[in-house]
Amino acid sequence: MLIKARSRELERVVGNMSMDKISNLISSLKNATMVGKSSLETDLFKQGKEVLEVFKSKGLIKDLKVFKDEATGFKGLHVDLVDVAGSVRRLEMVRISKPGHRVYSDFKKLLKVKAGLGVLVVSTSRGMMGGEEARKKKLGGELVCKAYFV
């Protein structure tokens, strides 16, 4: 009974959130684009910022800013989404490598996403980068996610 009480208490405090922060970030971005929001604020973490910087370099998001909340003192990320003629473009994102099933690839096997219109995010020994950039630098690594406009 003590274990159940602790897990219920932990669930009440933490909620039913996933421990995979990148998956949470991807879900937040997908939900924001489906609803049509022009911006999104999320928690700051190093890998998430690097993934979003790759998205920004490929034009999947408009802007990325780090801010500090004065009330709590925590840092966060403010993401401006790409809009065309007043409506937000819908992003489709898929998490490839998951905590229970890591996926790695050699640079020769890095595929293009939607014939080069999307981006494959690869975690290499030199940081996160797009699949095309990793292919040019001849770096393989963990396939984090892929994203493209629908």
TIKOL-716960 format. One record per residue (C-alpha): x, y, z. Coordinates in pm, 1 decimal, padded with zeros to 6 digits, m for minus. Layout:
REM TIKOL-716960
X/Y/Z
...
This chain:
REM TIKOL-716960
00000.0/00000.0/00000.0
00283.8/00238.6/00071.4
00420.0/00203.9/m00284.0
00081.2/00279.3/m00440.0
00037.2/00583.5/m00218.0
00379.7/00713.6/m00317.3
00313.8/00661.6/m00687.7
m00026.4/00834.8/m00659.6
00137.4/01122.8/m00474.0
00412.3/01141.9/m00737.6
00153.4/01133.5/m01017.6
m00040.2/01413.7/m00849.3
00272.0/01629.8/m00820.8
00436.3/01548.0/m01154.8
00135.6/01453.2/m01366.3
00125.8/01196.9/m01644.2
00408.8/01351.6/m01842.8
00666.2/01146.7/m02025.5
01027.5/01142.0/m01915.2
01142.4/01180.5/m02277.6
01182.2/01556.8/m02313.4
01235.4/01552.0/m02690.4
00908.7/01361.0/m02740.7
00731.4/01616.6/m02521.0
00879.4/01898.7/m02730.7
00771.7/01731.0/m03055.6
00418.8/01675.6/m02922.5
00395.1/02039.3/m02811.3
00506.9/02164.6/m03152.9
00266.6/01934.5/m03338.6
m00024.7/02035.3/m03115.5
00052.5/02406.6/m03151.3
00061.9/02385.2/m03531.3
m00257.8/02177.7/m03547.2
m00445.0/02432.6/m03335.4
m00297.2/02721.4/m03535.6
m00097.5/02898.8/m03264.5
00168.8/03137.6/m03388.6
00407.6/03078.8/m03096.8
00488.6/02832.1/m02822.1
00673.0/02845.3/m02489.9
00841.4/02538.7/m02347.5
01107.9/02440.4/m02095.6
01472.9/02497.4/m02181.6
01697.3/02194.0/m02217.0
02014.0/02158.4/m02422.7
01903.2/01887.1/m02666.9
01569.1/02056.0/m02729.4
01738.2/02385.5/m02807.0
01975.4/02212.2/m03049.4
01687.1/02034.8/m03227.5
01497.8/02363.5/m03258.9
01810.1/02537.5/m03393.4
01828.6/02273.1/m03668.9
01458.9/02334.9/m03744.3
01525.4/02710.4/m03759.2
01820.3/02667.5/m03996.4
01598.7/02464.7/m04231.6
01308.0/02710.3/m04212.8
01065.0/02488.3/m04020.7
01028.8/02746.4/m03743.0
01061.7/03123.9/m03772.3
01244.0/03223.0/m03454.3
01380.3/03082.2/m03129.8
01447.1/03284.8/m02813.6
01562.9/03194.2/m02463.7
01384.7/03377.4/m02181.9
01391.3/03372.2/m01803.0
01066.8/03376.1/m01609.8
01094.0/03643.5/m01340.5
00839.7/03479.9/m01110.6
00991.6/03131.2/m01099.1
01347.3/03197.4/m01215.6
01337.5/02911.5/m01467.3
01463.6/02953.4/m01822.6
01243.5/02865.6/m02116.9
01227.1/02867.8/m02494.9
00994.6/03088.7/m02698.7
00934.0/02942.1/m03045.4
00772.4/03144.1/m03325.7
00613.2/02917.6/m03585.3
00614.2/02977.2/m03961.2
00298.4/03144.0/m04087.6
00187.3/03202.6/m04444.4
m00083.9/03459.6/m04517.4
m00192.4/03473.4/m04152.8
m00226.2/03097.5/m04095.4
00034.5/02872.3/m03936.1
00183.1/02597.8/m04154.5
00123.4/02251.5/m04011.2
00435.9/02057.6/m03913.6
00453.1/01680.5/m03908.6
00723.5/01543.0/m03678.8
00818.0/01186.4/m03593.2
01050.1/01073.7/m03315.3
01277.1/00801.2/m03457.3
01516.0/00706.4/m03177.2
01336.0/00649.4/m02848.4
01468.7/00578.9/m02497.4
01378.0/00209.9/m02523.2
01490.2/00169.8/m02884.8
01785.9/00375.1/m03002.5
01840.6/00400.9/m03378.9
02185.2/00475.5/m03522.8
02295.4/00518.0/m03882.5
02610.4/00553.6/m04087.3
02640.2/00871.7/m04295.6
02596.8/00668.7/m04616.3
02253.1/00548.3/m04508.1
02108.3/00886.4/m04402.6
01795.9/00926.6/m04614.2
01633.0/01245.9/m04735.3
01298.6/01339.3/m04581.1
01022.4/01416.0/m04834.0
01272.5/01437.7/m05121.7
01478.7/01702.8/m04942.4
01183.4/01920.3/m04833.3
01200.6/01801.6/m04472.3
01482.5/01762.5/m04224.0
01630.2/01462.9/m04045.2
01790.1/01557.6/m03711.7
02102.2/01355.4/m03633.4
02294.0/01361.5/m03305.0
02660.5/01326.7/m03402.5
02989.0/01351.7/m03217.2
02995.5/01718.9/m03323.6
02646.4/01802.8/m03197.8
02297.9/01798.0/m03347.5
02271.5/01872.4/m03718.1
02054.0/01811.2/m04018.8
02088.8/01490.7/m04217.3
02228.9/01662.4/m04528.2
02493.9/01845.9/m04325.3
02592.7/01521.5/m04149.8
02617.0/01348.0/m04487.8
02844.0/01623.9/m04623.4
03068.6/01606.3/m04315.2
03063.7/01223.0/m04332.9
02926.7/01187.2/m03978.9
02683.3/00922.2/m03864.9
02500.0/00910.7/m03536.8
02169.1/00872.3/m03359.3
01859.6/00954.8/m03565.1
01664.8/01181.3/m03329.5
01361.8/01284.6/m03536.1
01236.4/01396.2/m03875.7
01011.4/01689.8/m03958.8
00839.4/01835.7/m04263.5
00549.8/02060.4/m04362.0
00219.3/01893.2/m04450.3
